[in-house]
Amino acid sequence: MREALAYALGSMLCYSLADLLYKRAAGSGVRAHHFIAVQAWVFAPSVLIYGVAARALAFGWTSLWGAAAGALIFTGFYNFAAALKCGAVSVYAPIFRLNFIVTAACAIALLDEPLTPYKNAGLALAVLAVWLLLGARDTAAGASPVRRVPLVQVLIATLAVGAANLFYKIGLNGGATPETLLVAQAAVFITLATATVWKREGRVGPPRAAWRYAPAAALLLVLAFVLLLHALARGEASVLVPVAQMGFIVTAVAGFVFFNEACTVRKLAGLAAALSALVFLASG
């Protein structure tokens, strides 16, 4: 289990850095479908090269779980990128990364992973953290940074990625390799991302600004997904997915430091509750 936790912690760091690049791109005016398309064009070839080099590709019916996860990941990251266009990263990134609530609850209910007192406490604290973050107010502006449209987008993203993480575990339990699931995911992701740009623009040609941040985000996400899936191959989804999502603490603090987002008592309480939730779940 110690090895699995190390993989999950590495995934956590990569996710947090990728979240910051999402925010930088949104702040630079990059539209969500442009960013996701460029990300897909770097992500898909990278995971294919990795899978071939690792000699770990073995496609079968279980790889369909990776394809299904790809559709959910596209839905999740597209909505997350869109939400950050007019939302505070210190609020929306933590909510998005709390997708582990969905994964942990489903893994316990559907995969017969044990429900311990630690996990109970962790899930309860996670719900408290969401409530605190949703009610966070920017005292300097006197208005809530949580707006209805981006809030709906980030909640859709949270549910989609939470379900995708469960699909990875189901595929791994069925005998699929992490590399096979990622390549199947990437095939669906790049198809949906490219089709979305074509439908909205009538052509495939994201602006130069999208290439400033999206390739680096894609490579970070390659590492994040590879590490997460190797962690899931070794342990419980209801423990390892929460650990991998701990990076939103780093992202939120960076929002305060680098993006001049308001640091309120309620935000800090929400982040403290979320961190406590992750500690309990990781101990479960």
N, C-alpha and C positions, 0 to 999 in steps of 0.2 A: 504493500500500500504506500510505502514511503516513496518509491519510484514514481507511482502514479501521481502523488501529490506534487512532486518536483515538476513533472510534465504540466500539471494544471497551473502551477505558479508561473511557469514560463509562458503558457498561453495567456494568463492574466496580464502579464507585462505587455505582450504584443497587442492584445485587444485595447489596452488603455492608450497606447501610442497611436494606434489606428483611429481611435475615437477623436483624438486631438487633430489629426489630419482631416477628418471629416469636418470638424468645426472650422479649421482654417480655410478649407475649400468653400464652405458655405459662406463664411465671412468675406471671401473674395468674389462672391457673386456667381460661383459655379453652380449650375442647376443640377438637381439630384440625378436626372436621367443621364446627363453627360458624365458626371462623376462615376456613376455605377457602370456605365458602358466601358469607360477606359479601365476601370478597376477589373472588370470581367476579362478584357482583352489581355491583361497582364496576368491575372490570376489563373485562368484556364490553361494556357501553355505552361505556366510554371508548375502547376500540380501534375500535369501530364508528364513533363520532363522528370519530375521527382519520382513519380510512380514507375516510369520505365527504368530509371536509374536504380531504383530500389528493388526492381524485379519482383514487385509485390502486387501486380495487377492480375486479378482473377475474376472475370465478370460472370455473374450468374443472377438468379432471380433476387438474391439478397441485395444486389447492387441497386435495385429499384428503390430501396430505402434512401440511398444517396441521391438519386434523381428527385425523389419527392422532397428531400431536404433542400435540394437546390432551388426548387420553386418557392419554398418557404423562406429560405435565406434571401433570395432576390426580393421577395415582398418585404421582409424585415429591414434589410439594409437600404432599400429604396425609400421606404417611409421614414427611417431614421435620418437619412441624409436630408430629406425634405423638411422634417421637423426642425432640424438645426438651422435652417435658413432664417428663421425668425424666433428661435428659442434659445434659452440659456443652456450651455453645455453642462453647467454645474447642477442643473435640474433634470434635463432630458436624458443625459448619458446614464446617470444612476438609475432612472426609471427603466431605461432600455436594458441595462445590464441586470436588472432584477428579473429578467426572463428566467432565471434559475428557479423561481418559485413555481413556474409552470412545469419545468422539467422535473424538479424534485417531487412535486405532488403526483405527477403522472407516473414517474418511475416507482414510487411507493405503491400507488394504486394498481398499476397495470403490470409491472415487472416483479412484484413481490419483494422489492427491496425493503429491509426492515425499517419500521417506524420507531425511533427511539425518543426518549425525553429530550435529548439534545436537538434532534431534528424538529420536534414539535416547537421547542423554544425558538429555534432558528427561523422557522416559517412564520411564527407569530411576530417576531421582531422585524422580519422583512415586510410584512403587511403594514406594520407601524411606520417603517421607514418610507414606504410609498406614500402613506397618508401625510406624513410630515413634509415630504418633498413637494407633493402636489399643492400643499397650502403655503409653500414658501413665498414670501413677498420681498420685492426689492424695495427696501426702506428708503433708499436714496431717491427712487422715482415715485414711490408711493403707489405703485401698482404691481400686480402680480405678473411675473414673467411667464406664467403658465397660461397660454392662450388655447382656445378651444380646438382650432384646426390642427396645430402641431401636436397638441395633447392627444387627439384621436390618432394621429399618425404614429406617434411614439408608442402608444398602447397597442396598435396593430402590429408594429414592429416587435414589441416585447412578446406578444403571444406567438407570432410566427417563428421567431428564433427559438423560443422556449420549446415549441413543438418539434422544430428541426433537430435540436439537441437530443430529444427523445428518440427520433428516428435513427440517429447515428447509433445509439445504444442498441436499438432493436436489430439494426443491420449487423452490428458487431456480434451480438448474441447469436445471430443466424449463421455466422461464419465468414462474413465479408471482412476483407482487410481494410484498415484505415485508408490506404492509398486508393483502393477501388471505389470506396464511398466518395472520396474527395473528387476523383475524376468524373464520376457519374454526376455529382453535384455541379461541378464546373461546366459540364456539357449543357445542362439545363439552364444554369445561371447565365452563361454567355449568350445562349439563344434568346432568352427573355430580355436581357439587357440590350442586345443589338436590335431586336424587334421593336422595343419601346422607343429607342432613339429614332428608328426609321419611321415609325408611326407618327411621332410627334413632330419630326423635322422634315420628313420626306426625303431624307438623305442620311448618310452615316458619316458624320464629321464633327465630333465635339470640338469646341474651341480650345486654343492653346492653353488657356488657364487650367483646364481640366487635367492636363498632363503634368501640371506642376506638383500636384499632391496625390492623385489617384494611383500612379504606379507604386509609390512607396507604401501607400495604404494597402494595396493588393499584396505586396510581398510580406508585409507584417501579418496580414490575415492568412496568408499561406502558412506561415510559421504557427500562428495561433491555432488554426484548424488542425494542422498536423499534430501538434502537441496535445491538443484537447482529445483528438480521437485515439491517440496512443494512450492517454490517461484513461479514457473510457474502456479501452480494451483490457485494462488491468484492475478496474475497480468500479464502485457504484456511481451511477449518474447522479443520484441524490446527494452525493458528497462532492464529487469532483467538478461538476458543472458550477455549483456555487463558488468554489474556490477560483475557478477560471474567470468568473465574473467580478472578482474583487477589484479589478482594475478601475472600476468606476470611481473609487475613492481617489485614485491618482488623477483621473480626468477631472473630477470636480474641483480638487485643489488647484489644478492647473487653470481651470476656468476663473478661479478667484485671482490667481497670481498674474496670468498672462492676458486674460481677456477682460479684466476689470469688472467681473461680475460680482454682484453684491454678496458679501459673506454675512448672512444673518444667523441669529441664534437658532431659528427653526431649521434652516438648512444644515447647520452643524449637528443639530440633534438628529435629523434624518440620516445624515451620513454616519453618525455614531451608532444609530440603531441598525443600519445596514451592515456596518462592519461587525457589530456584535452578532448579527444573524449569520454572517458568513463563518465566524469563529465557531458558533454552536453547530452549524451544519457540518463544518469540516471535522468537528470532534465526534460527530454522530456515527 
